Amino acid sequence: MELSKDELIRYSRHLLLSEMGVEGQKKLKSASVLVVGLGGLGSPVAMYLAAAGIGKLGLVDFDTVDMTNLQRQTIHGTSDVGRSKNQSAFEKLTEINPEIKIERYDEALTSKNAMQIIEKYDIVADGTDNFETRYLVNDACVLLGKPNVYGSVYRFEGQASVFGAANGPCYRCLYPNPPEPGAVPSCEEAGVLGVLPGTIGLIQATEVIKLILGNGSPLIGRLLLYNALDMRFTEIKLKANPDCPVCGNHRTIKELIDYEVFCGISKGGESKHENVKDEISVAEFSRLLKLDDDFFLLDVREPFEYDICNIPKAVLVPAGRVKNNLSKIPTNKKIVVVCHHGGRSRKIVDYLTNEGFQNVFNLEGGMDRYAQEIDADMERY
């Protein structure tokens, strides 16, 4: 695969590197990479791989751009709000480098389509933000023999590694089982430093390029930990687990499984919880409001979230302050606890129940679902 004159000019700073040169750039042009997720991690991964001249990029994302994405998902702009992330990313990447081929998959990656999509690419860059898709990507990559360039972020910390490479560990070797549903808050619940996914995404893009070139020391058997507040990188050595069910000596996972069930997620997308009787749907909650029923509505979000949207009946006590404000919560009324998506409120319901409060209910799906299904005029964030 030869380089055109325009490509020689475009990649001239690459060609000056002895470790790259013309032959290295040809390797990049011949390579294909699948980017799963076009959010905070996928944005820098896709942009820098496009700029580097990866011959074929696959983009997997079914979501639309939201205003809250723009703080970290730099491939999208304000004018893209409400648009398909895949379309938005496609346009930006085409503007960055019209020389490359881009294939779009405007759908969720599932057990039904993952093998067919991933098998078309040399390397997968995992930019997902949920455990069920991470295990899906890992297992599909191992079964197909494709390297999985992994990254994840949480608040001020990030991780990166290369899984599924020859003689190296896979994601399951590091995390054999997913955490309990709700144990690890999402970015929507816990927040994330906007520049953090950029740092980790750039590391992922770097690892992809190194794997293609065959140069340097990729993060195979190494987990890179990054703390943005301390500006500190730490490395942990990893080994393949001989008892790993997908890459070990006695494999029990030989085809893709139901990853929602594996991660404890119900078919409706909600986390399974033992005390389902203390969940209240937004429809039932709406009826309570209309009846003006005598109940106590506890909003455990942060003040700025309350300022974005709220239900006037609610009493605001942020989750971290509930313990010191139990006197504000009545013991003789039904209590409905609400947060953004239902994660923080779920923990507060459990806490209040353990403290002896009766008739405590969690608003299923939180304010976001209430706005989506009940009050279309309510601001979403």
N, C-alpha and C positions, 0 to 999 in steps of 0.2 A: 504494500500500500504506500504509494508515493505521496509526497507533500507538494501542494501547488505553490506557486510563487507567493500568493497571498498568505498561505499558511506559513511559509518560511519567514515572512515579515511578521505575522501575528505572533508566532512563537519564538521569535529571534532570541529573546532573553532566556528561554529554555535551552535553545540550541547552543548557547555559549557555555552551558554547564557540561563539563566533561562527563559527569555521571548521567547526563541525559542525552545530549547531542541529537542528531537527526534520527538515529536508530531508536532512541528512547521515545522521541516524539511520535514516531511511527507506531510504536507499541501502544501509546495512548490512543492514537487514532484507530487502531485495530480493536481496542478493548470496548467492552460493554459493561455498564454498571446500572443496577437497579436501585433507585432511592425510594425507600418506603417511608412515606410521611413527608409532607412539605410544610412543616411547622418550624419551630425554633431551631432544631437540629438540621432538618432537611434543607432549610433555606441556604445556609452557608455551604453545606455539602454540595448541593446541586449547582450553585452559582460558581464555586471554585472549580468543580470538575468540568463544567461547561467551558469556563475560561481556559482551563488547562488543555482542552482539546480531546477529551474522551470521545471516541467516535460515536458511541450510541449510549444515550441516557434513557432509562425507563423511569417514569414518574408514577407512583401509586398514591392516590389520595382521593377521598370521596367527599371531603368537607368543604364548607364555604368559608370565605374570609370574614372574620369578625373584628370589630373595632379593638377588642382586647388583645388580638393577635399581634397588632402592629408594634407593640413595645419590644418584641423580640424576633418576630418572623419577618425578617428584612427583605425577603423576596417579594412581599406584597406591600402595596401602598394604600393610602386612604381611599383612592378612587376604586380600589378593588373590593371594598367592603360589600358583602353580599354576593360576590362572584365566586365561581368555582376556584378553589386553590390550584387545582391542576391547570386550568386555563390561564390564571394569573401567572403561575410559575412558567408555563410554556412560553408566554409572551416575553417575560423578562429574560429567560434563558436564550431565546431566539435572538433577542436584541444583543445579549452579551456575546454570543457566538453563533452566527448563522451557518457555520461550516459543519456543525454536528447534526446528528439525527436524534430526534426526540420522539419517544413513544409514550403515549399517555394511557393510563388505566384509571378511569374515573369510577372507581369502585373500591370497596373495602377488600383488603386481603383476607381471605378465608381459607379454611381447610379444603374447600372445593376448587379454588382457583390458584392457590399458592404455588403448587408444583409446576403447573403449566406456565405461569408467569416467570418464576424464578429460573427455571431451566434454560431460558433464552439468554441469560446474562452470565458474565464471568464472575462478578462480585456483587454482593448486596451490601448496601449501606443502610443500617437500621436507624431510622430517625423517629421511631414510634414513641408513644408516651403511655402505653398501658401494657400490663404484664401478659395478657392473653396473646397479643400480637407479637410480643418479643419471643415468647415460647414457640409460637407458630413459625416465625422467621427462622429461629434457631433450628428447629427440627427439620424444616424444609431444606435449609442449607446443608445440614449434616447428611440428610438422605440423598441430596443431589451432589454432594461433594463441592459445594461452593463456599468460599470464605465469607464470613459475616462480620462486617466492620461495625462494631457496636458502640453506641454512646447513650448516656442518660444524664439527666440533670435533676436537681432537687434543691430549691431555695438558692443557696450560694455554693453548692458543691456539684461536681460532675464526675463521671467515669467514662473511660474509653478502653476498648480492647479489640482484639481480632479473634473471633471464635470460628470453629469449624475448619480451620486450616489443617493440613496434613500433620499428624502427630501432636496437634495442639488440643487444648480443651475446648469444650463448647459452653454455651451459656448455662446449660443444666449442670455442668461440672462445678460451676461456681454457685449457682442457685438451684439446687435440686427440686425445690418446691416453691411455689409462689407464696407471698405473704398472705395473711388472712385478709379477706375483703375489707377495705377501709383502713387497714393498718398503716398504709403509706398514702398520705394525702396527695392528690394531684396538684398540678400547678394552679388549677382553678381554686383549690382550697388553701394551699400553703403559700402560694406565690413563688416567683422565681426572678432572680436578677436578670434583667433583659440581655445583658452582654454575655451571660454565662453560656447559653446554647451556642453562641457564636464561637466561643473558645473551643468548646468540645466538638462542634461541627467541623471546625477547621482541622482539628486533630484527626477526625474521621476522614476528611478529604485527603489529608497528607498520607494516612495509612493506605488508602485506596491506591494512590499514585505509586507509593513504594512497592505495593504488592504487584502492580502491573509492570513496573520497571525491573523488579527483582533486586533492587538496591536497598541498602540500609538494613536496619534491624526492626522489623515490624513488631507490633504489640501482640505477638503470638506467645501465649503462656505468660503474659504480663497484663496486669490490670492497673491502669494509670488513674490515680485519684487526684482531683484538683479542688482546692479550697480557694475560692476567689477572694474571700475576706482576708485571708492570711497570705494570699498570692504564693501558694505552696503546692508543689506537685509531690506526690508520694507514689511509689510503685510497689505492688504486691506480686510476688511470683505465683503463678498458677500451674497446676499439673492436670493432665487429663485424668478423670476418675475412671478406673477400670470397671467400676460397677455402674457407670452412667447408663441409664436405660435407653439412650439414643445413640451414644457413640462408644459405649464400653464394650467389654469382651463378650458379654452375654446380653445382647440388646433385646429389650422387650417392646420398644416402640419402633415399628418397621413401616408405619404409615402415619399420616397425620391424624390427630385425634380431635375431639371437641374441646377446644381450648377455653371456652367460656365455662364449661363444666369443670375443667381442670383447675381453673382459677377461682371457682366459687361464684361465678356470675350467672344469674338467671337469664333465660332467653329474652326477657324484656329489658335487659341491660342493667338491672339493679343488682346490687350485691345481696347475696343470700344472707339472711340473719335469723338466728334462732327465734328471736322474739318478734316474729312478723305480726303478731297481734297488736304490738304497740306502734305500728306504722299506720299513718292516716293518709289517704290519697288526696290529691289536690281537689278532686271533685267533691269528696266528702267534706274537706276543709272549707270549700266554697259554700257548701250548704250551711255549715256552722256559722259562717260570717253572715249569710243572708238571714238566718234565723235570729241573729244577734244573740246566740246562745251564750250562757254565762260560763266562759272559759278564759284561761290565761294564756296569752300568746307571748312566748319568750323568743326574741330574736337574738341569736348568739353570734351574729356577724360583727364586723368591725364598723366603727362609726362612719367611715367614708362609704362603705357599702350601703349602709342605711340611708345615707344622703342620696345615693343613686336611685334607689327605689325602696319603698317600704309599705307596710300595711299600717295605717294609723293606729289601729288597736294594739299594735305590738309594743312590748317593753324591751328596750335594747339593753342587753347585758352581754358584752363580748365573751366568747367561750372561756378565755383565760381568766375572766374575773368572776365567773359564776360561783366558784367555791367560796369567795369572800362576800358574796351578795345573796346568800341563800334566804336571808330574811325578807328579800323583795319578792320571793316566790311563794304564793299562797299554798297552803296544804289542804284546803277544802274545795278546790276547784279542779276541773280537768285542765291539764297543761299540754299545750301544743308547742313544740320547740322547732324553730325554723332557722336555716342558714342558707347559703347560696345553692348548694347541690344536695344537701342532706348528709354529708359526711361528718361535719363538726357537730351538727345537731344530734346525729346518731350517738356520738360519744357522750354528749350531755344528757341525753335520755337515759343511757345506761348508768351514768354517774348519779343522776337524781334518783333513779330507781333504787340503786344501792344505798342511797342516803335515807331511804324510807318514804319517798314521795309516792303517792298513788296516782293512777290514771294519767301517766305521762306518755305522750305520743310524739313520734317524729314525723314531720311533714315530708313525705316521700318525694324525692326529687327537688325539694327546696324551693326557693323563690324563683329559680330559673324555670322549673317546670310549671309553677303556678302562672308565671308570665306567659309561657309558651301555650298552655292549654286553657287558661281561664281568663286572664287579663291581658289582652293583646296590646293595650295602651301602656302597659308597664315597661319601663326601661329595662333592657337585659344587658348583662355585662359579662 
